Amino acid sequence: MRVPAALLVAVASAGGASSARAQIAVVTSTVQERAAAPGESYVGTIRVLNSSAQPQAVRIYQTDYQFFADGTSHFDAPGSTVRSNARWVTPSTSQLVVPPGADVGLTYVVAVPPGDTLAGTYWSTVMVEGVPNTPNAAPAPGRGQVGVGAVVRYAVQVATHVSGGSRRVSFTGLRAEEQRDSTRALELVVRNDGSRAYRPVLWMELYDESGALVVRKQQDRGLLYPGTSLKQRFELGRLPAGAYKVVLFADTGDEAVYAVPYKLKL
């Protein structure tokens, strides 16, 4: 599942105008990952662009982050999840002001704790949130003014890969559905059951009763963290009713490719 990097939140406020909103963007990658050993430190940079003609204030804070195949994303308190690295991450500031038309670099330091108990991937987010500008004009005496502004938040994922750990995958919830245009689709849940993050390459092969290959579909997915899951959908096109065999594959970056056969009735 690809989670939007920018989260747009509508906010109603008394005395505000609809044009009073932050106009910022994170122009570097919103997934920043590095390999590091216990006891090592490294520095990352997030560049924030102000595309407006006014200075823009930006708030910086941290959260943990998880996402699941049901479409939910969780931005919990930093350090609250099992594989959080939030306490390793120190942003250089909690707020900054970006001049008009400029971009500013926000640095952060990741200090991996020493010891031999760490293995696999640890991650969290640095949230970059535009602070809505205060409107210049006040409402007339005795007359209220309510405006709806927009708060833009970028969740920048900071992932640290420590050597060791495993890349494991599981498939659940396989189902086929017939769509309104009489085409068929295959859906399933893909979960990372290991301790290392990976970008799975997923594909399926559908065979008819004679063993002939009927459909092959493939898709590359984004970074899937340990314990998180995504919904995968393969469009099959128009197929006659009958018995089929489907083989699901996942390449997690290990030497062996994970493959599971299923019987399917359409």
C-alpha positions as CSV (number, residue, x, y, z in Angstrom):
1,M,0.0,0.0,0.0
2,R,1.4,3.4,-0.9
3,V,0.5,6.0,1.8
4,P,0.2,9.6,0.6
5,A,3.3,11.6,1.7
6,A,1.3,14.8,2.1
7,L,-1.7,14.8,4.4
8,L,-4.2,17.6,3.8
9,V,-6.3,18.5,6.8
10,A,-9.2,21.0,6.6
11,V,-9.5,23.2,9.6
12,A,-12.3,25.6,10.4
13,S,-11.4,28.7,12.5
14,A,-13.2,31.8,13.6
15,G,-11.7,34.9,12.1
16,G,-9.7,33.1,9.4
17,A,-9.9,33.3,5.6
18,S,-9.9,30.5,3.2
19,S,-6.7,31.8,1.6
20,A,-4.8,31.7,5.0
21,R,-3.0,28.5,4.6
22,A,0.5,27.3,4.5
23,Q,2.0,26.7,1.0
24,I,4.9,24.4,1.6
25,A,6.2,21.2,0.1
26,V,8.8,18.6,0.9
27,V,10.9,18.3,-2.2
28,T,13.3,15.5,-1.1
29,S,12.2,11.9,-0.8
30,T,9.5,11.2,1.8
31,V,11.1,7.8,2.4
32,Q,14.7,8.2,3.7
33,E,16.5,4.9,4.5
34,R,20.0,4.1,5.5
35,A,22.0,1.0,6.6
36,A,23.8,1.5,9.9
37,A,25.5,-0.6,12.5
38,P,24.9,-0.4,16.3
39,G,26.8,2.6,17.8
40,E,26.9,4.5,14.5
41,S,25.3,7.9,13.8
42,Y,24.4,9.5,10.5
43,V,22.8,12.7,9.3
44,G,19.8,13.1,7.0
45,T,18.3,16.2,5.3
46,I,14.7,17.1,4.5
47,R,14.3,20.1,2.1
48,V,11.2,22.2,2.5
49,L,10.1,24.5,-0.3
50,N,7.9,27.7,0.1
51,S,6.2,28.3,-3.2
52,S,4.3,31.4,-2.0
53,A,5.2,35.1,-1.9
54,Q,5.0,35.2,1.9
55,P,7.3,33.7,4.6
56,Q,5.9,30.3,5.8
57,A,6.2,28.9,9.3
58,V,6.8,25.2,9.6
59,R,6.3,22.9,12.6
60,I,8.5,19.8,13.0
61,Y,7.6,16.9,15.2
62,Q,7.9,13.1,15.3
63,T,5.5,10.1,15.3
64,D,5.6,6.4,14.9
65,Y,4.0,5.0,11.8
66,Q,2.2,1.8,10.7
67,F,-0.1,0.9,7.9
68,F,-2.4,-2.0,7.1
69,A,-4.3,-3.6,4.3
70,D,-7.6,-2.3,5.5
71,G,-6.5,1.2,4.5
72,T,-5.7,2.5,7.9
73,S,-2.6,4.3,8.9
74,H,-1.5,4.9,12.5
75,F,0.7,7.8,13.6
76,D,1.2,6.9,17.2
77,A,3.3,8.6,19.9
78,P,7.0,8.4,19.0
79,G,8.7,5.4,20.6
80,S,5.5,3.5,21.3
81,T,5.8,0.8,18.7
82,V,8.1,-2.3,18.9
83,R,10.4,-1.4,16.1
84,S,10.4,2.4,16.4
85,N,13.6,4.3,15.9
86,A,12.0,7.6,17.0
87,R,14.2,7.9,20.1
88,W,17.3,7.6,17.9
89,V,16.2,10.5,15.7
90,T,16.9,14.1,16.7
91,P,15.6,16.8,14.3
92,S,17.8,20.0,14.3
93,T,14.8,22.2,15.2
94,S,11.1,22.0,16.1
95,Q,10.1,25.0,14.0
96,L,11.5,27.0,11.1
97,V,10.5,29.8,8.8
98,V,11.0,29.4,5.0
99,P,11.5,32.6,3.0
100,P,9.3,33.3,0.0
101,G,10.3,31.2,-3.0
102,A,13.1,29.5,-1.1
103,D,13.8,26.0,0.1
104,V,15.4,25.3,3.5
105,G,17.2,22.2,4.6
106,L,16.0,20.5,7.9
107,T,18.7,18.1,9.2
108,Y,18.2,15.3,11.6
109,V,20.7,13.0,13.3
110,V,20.1,9.2,13.7
111,A,22.1,7.7,16.6
112,V,21.8,3.9,16.6
113,P,22.3,2.5,20.1
114,P,25.2,0.3,20.7
115,G,24.8,-3.4,21.6
116,D,24.2,-6.8,19.9
117,T,20.4,-7.1,20.3
118,L,19.4,-5.0,17.3
119,A,18.6,-6.6,14.0
120,G,16.4,-5.7,11.0
121,T,14.6,-2.5,10.2
122,Y,13.5,0.3,12.6
123,W,11.5,3.3,11.5
124,S,9.4,6.3,12.4
125,T,8.4,9.6,10.8
126,V,9.5,13.2,11.0
127,M,6.3,15.3,10.4
128,V,6.7,18.6,8.5
129,E,3.6,20.7,9.0
130,G,2.8,24.1,7.5
131,V,1.4,26.6,10.0
132,P,-1.5,28.6,8.6
133,N,-0.7,32.3,8.3
134,T,-2.6,34.7,10.6
135,P,-5.0,36.7,8.4
136,N,-4.2,40.5,8.3
137,A,-7.7,41.8,8.3
138,A,-9.9,41.5,11.4
139,P,-13.6,41.0,11.1
140,A,-15.8,44.1,11.6
141,P,-17.0,44.6,15.2
142,G,-20.0,42.5,16.0
143,R,-19.6,40.4,12.9
144,G,-18.0,36.9,13.1
145,Q,-16.0,35.5,10.3
146,V,-15.4,31.8,9.8
147,G,-12.9,30.5,7.3
148,V,-11.8,27.1,6.3
149,G,-8.1,26.7,5.8
150,A,-5.9,23.8,4.9
151,V,-3.0,22.3,7.0
152,V,-0.5,20.4,4.9
153,R,1.5,17.8,6.7
154,Y,4.3,15.7,5.2
155,A,5.1,12.4,6.9
156,V,8.8,11.7,6.1
157,Q,9.7,8.1,6.8
158,V,13.1,7.6,8.4
159,A,14.1,4.0,8.2
160,T,17.3,2.5,9.7
161,H,18.4,-1.0,8.5
162,V,20.6,-2.8,10.9
163,S,22.3,-6.0,9.7
164,G,20.5,-9.3,10.4
165,G,16.9,-10.1,10.7
166,S,14.6,-11.9,8.2
167,R,12.4,-11.1,5.2
168,R,9.2,-13.1,5.5
169,V,5.9,-12.7,3.7
170,S,2.5,-14.2,4.0
171,F,-0.6,-14.2,1.8
172,T,-4.1,-14.2,3.3
173,G,-7.7,-13.3,2.3
174,L,-7.4,-14.4,-1.3
175,R,-10.7,-13.8,-3.2
176,A,-11.8,-13.4,-6.8
177,E,-14.6,-11.0,-7.7
178,E,-16.6,-10.3,-10.9
179,Q,-16.9,-6.7,-11.8
180,R,-19.7,-4.8,-13.4
181,D,-18.1,-5.0,-16.9
182,S,-17.9,-8.8,-16.5
183,T,-14.1,-8.7,-16.0
184,R,-12.6,-10.5,-13.0
185,A,-10.1,-9.4,-10.4
186,L,-8.0,-11.2,-7.7
187,E,-7.4,-9.6,-4.3
188,L,-5.3,-10.6,-1.3
189,V,-3.5,-9.3,1.7
190,V,0.3,-9.3,1.7
191,R,2.0,-9.0,5.1
192,N,5.6,-8.6,6.2
193,D,6.0,-11.3,8.9
194,G,9.8,-10.8,9.2
195,S,12.0,-8.2,10.9
196,R,13.4,-6.4,7.8
197,A,11.6,-4.0,5.5
198,Y,11.6,-4.7,1.7
199,R,10.0,-3.6,-1.5
200,P,8.2,-6.7,-2.7
201,V,7.8,-7.7,-6.3
202,L,4.5,-9.5,-6.5
203,W,3.1,-11.5,-9.4
204,M,0.6,-14.2,-10.1
205,E,0.1,-16.9,-12.7
206,L,-3.3,-18.3,-13.5
207,Y,-3.6,-21.7,-15.1
208,D,-6.7,-23.4,-16.5
209,E,-7.6,-27.1,-16.0
210,S,-5.4,-28.2,-18.8
211,G,-2.4,-26.5,-17.2
212,A,-2.1,-23.8,-19.8
213,L,-1.1,-20.3,-18.6
214,V,-4.0,-18.0,-19.0
215,V,-3.0,-14.8,-17.2
216,R,0.3,-13.4,-15.7
217,K,0.4,-10.1,-13.8
218,Q,3.2,-8.4,-11.9
219,Q,3.5,-5.3,-9.8
220,D,6.3,-3.7,-7.8
221,R,5.3,-2.3,-4.4
222,G,6.7,0.2,-2.0
223,L,8.6,-0.3,1.2
224,L,6.7,-2.8,3.4
225,Y,7.8,-2.6,7.1
226,P,7.8,-5.5,9.6
227,G,4.2,-6.2,10.9
228,T,2.6,-4.0,8.2
229,S,0.4,-5.2,5.4
230,L,-1.0,-4.1,2.0
231,K,-3.9,-5.0,-0.3
232,Q,-2.8,-6.4,-3.6
233,R,-5.2,-6.5,-6.6
234,F,-4.6,-8.2,-9.9
235,E,-6.9,-7.5,-12.9
236,L,-7.6,-10.7,-14.7
237,G,-9.8,-9.5,-17.6
238,R,-12.7,-11.6,-18.9
239,L,-12.5,-15.3,-18.1
240,P,-14.9,-18.1,-18.5
241,A,-16.3,-19.8,-15.4
242,G,-14.4,-22.9,-14.3
243,A,-11.7,-24.4,-12.1
244,Y,-8.3,-22.7,-12.2
245,K,-5.0,-22.9,-10.3
246,V,-3.3,-19.6,-9.3
247,V,0.3,-19.4,-8.1
248,L,1.2,-16.3,-6.1
249,F,4.8,-15.1,-6.0
250,A,6.7,-12.6,-3.8
251,D,10.3,-11.6,-4.4
252,T,11.5,-9.9,-1.1
253,G,15.1,-9.5,-2.1
254,D,16.2,-12.8,-0.7
255,E,17.7,-15.5,-2.9
256,A,14.6,-17.7,-2.7
257,V,11.3,-16.5,-4.2
258,Y,8.2,-17.1,-2.1
259,A,5.5,-19.0,-4.0
260,V,2.1,-20.4,-2.9
261,P,-0.4,-22.3,-5.2
262,Y,-4.2,-22.1,-4.7
263,K,-7.2,-23.7,-6.3
264,L,-9.7,-21.1,-7.6
265,K,-13.3,-21.5,-8.8
266,L,-14.7,-18.8,-11.0
